[in-house]
Amino acid sequence: MNDFATTATRWAVRIVLMLVGLVFFLCLMAVACLIALAWGGRALWARLTGQPIVPMSMGAMSPFAGWQTVYRSGSEWMAQSSSNAQTKDDAREGRSRRGVLPGAGDVTDVQPREVHES
């Protein structure tokens, strides 16, 4: 009797797992079909109205955007907050700091040279 119960339990678990996998697969296919239907309807509408067909996208993503915060240390964040205070002072006095990199006045190892046009 134990062999029958063990075999029946194994087959029941296999059948249940197979049905769960099938339902998951069918849900994924339904979502993919809905997305394809939405894109097709959008493309059809664009064609009917004479507009260019623009592909669906997630928007402009920069691969460098995430790395900007990785390499900044706490001292750099503090330096930026103090430079923000300096920028506010400059704005009050009418001076513009547009185009000036933070810490540009601290560079000491660069020798300026003349630009030769050829």
C-alpha positions as CSV (number, residue, x, y, z in Angstrom):
1,M,0.0,0.0,0.0
2,N,2.9,2.4,0.7
3,D,4.2,1.9,-2.8
4,F,0.9,2.9,-4.3
5,A,0.6,6.0,-2.1
6,T,4.2,7.1,-2.9
7,T,3.7,6.6,-6.6
8,A,0.3,8.4,-6.6
9,T,1.9,11.3,-4.6
10,R,4.8,11.6,-7.0
11,W,2.5,11.6,-10.1
12,A,0.1,14.1,-8.4
13,V,3.1,16.5,-7.6
14,R,4.3,16.1,-11.2
15,I,0.9,16.8,-12.7
16,V,0.4,19.9,-10.4
17,L,3.8,21.3,-11.2
18,M,3.2,20.7,-14.9
19,L,-0.2,22.5,-14.7
20,V,1.5,25.4,-12.8
21,G,4.1,25.7,-15.4
22,L,1.5,25.6,-18.2
23,V,-0.6,28.3,-16.5
24,F,2.6,30.5,-16.1
25,F,3.5,30.0,-19.7
26,L,0.0,30.8,-20.9
27,C,0.0,34.0,-18.8
28,L,3.4,35.1,-20.3
29,M,2.1,34.4,-23.8
30,A,-1.1,36.4,-23.0
31,V,0.9,39.4,-21.8
32,A,3.2,39.2,-24.9
33,C,0.2,39.0,-27.2
34,L,-1.4,42.0,-25.5
35,I,1.8,44.0,-25.9
36,A,2.1,43.0,-29.5
37,L,-1.6,43.9,-30.1
38,A,-1.1,47.3,-28.4
39,W,2.0,48.0,-30.6
40,G,0.2,46.8,-33.7
41,G,-2.8,49.1,-32.9
42,R,-0.4,52.0,-32.3
43,A,1.4,51.4,-35.6
44,L,-1.9,51.1,-37.5
45,W,-3.2,54.3,-36.0
46,A,0.1,56.1,-36.9
47,R,-0.2,54.8,-40.5
48,L,-3.8,55.9,-40.8
49,T,-3.1,59.4,-39.5
50,G,0.0,59.7,-41.6
51,Q,2.5,60.0,-38.7
52,P,5.8,58.2,-38.6
53,I,5.8,54.9,-36.8
54,V,8.0,55.3,-33.7
55,P,9.2,52.2,-31.9
56,M,8.2,51.7,-28.3
57,S,11.1,52.3,-26.0
58,M,11.8,52.9,-22.3
59,G,13.0,56.4,-23.1
60,A,16.6,57.7,-23.2
61,M,18.8,55.8,-20.9
62,S,22.3,56.8,-20.2
63,P,24.7,53.9,-19.3
64,F,26.8,56.4,-17.4
65,A,24.0,57.8,-15.2
66,G,24.3,55.1,-12.6
67,W,28.1,55.3,-12.4
68,Q,28.1,58.9,-11.6
69,T,27.0,58.2,-8.1
70,V,29.2,55.2,-7.6
71,Y,32.5,57.0,-7.7
72,R,31.5,60.0,-5.6
73,S,32.6,60.0,-2.0
74,G,31.2,61.9,0.9
75,S,33.8,64.6,0.7
76,E,32.9,65.3,-2.9
77,W,29.3,65.7,-1.9
78,M,30.3,68.0,0.9
79,A,32.4,70.0,-1.6
80,Q,29.5,70.3,-3.9
81,S,27.3,71.7,-1.1
82,S,29.9,74.3,-0.2
83,S,30.3,75.2,-3.9
84,N,26.5,75.6,-4.0
85,A,26.7,78.2,-1.3
86,Q,29.5,79.9,-3.2
87,T,27.4,79.8,-6.4
88,K,24.5,81.5,-4.5
89,D,26.9,84.2,-3.3
90,D,28.2,84.7,-6.9
91,A,24.6,85.0,-8.1
92,R,23.8,87.6,-5.6
93,E,26.9,89.6,-6.7
94,G,26.0,89.2,-10.4
95,R,28.9,86.9,-11.3
96,S,28.2,83.8,-13.4
97,R,29.9,80.5,-12.7
98,R,28.3,78.8,-15.7
99,G,30.8,76.5,-17.5
100,V,33.3,76.4,-14.6
101,L,34.0,72.9,-13.2
102,P,33.9,72.4,-9.5
103,G,37.5,72.5,-8.1
104,A,38.9,74.1,-11.3
105,G,40.8,76.6,-9.2
106,D,42.6,73.8,-7.3
107,V,44.6,72.5,-10.3
108,T,48.3,73.2,-9.8
109,D,50.2,70.6,-11.9
110,V,49.1,71.9,-15.3
111,Q,51.4,74.2,-17.4
112,P,49.5,76.4,-19.8
113,R,50.9,76.6,-23.3
114,E,50.1,78.6,-26.4
115,V,47.8,77.2,-29.0
116,H,49.4,77.0,-32.4
117,E,47.1,77.0,-35.4
118,S,48.2,75.1,-38.4
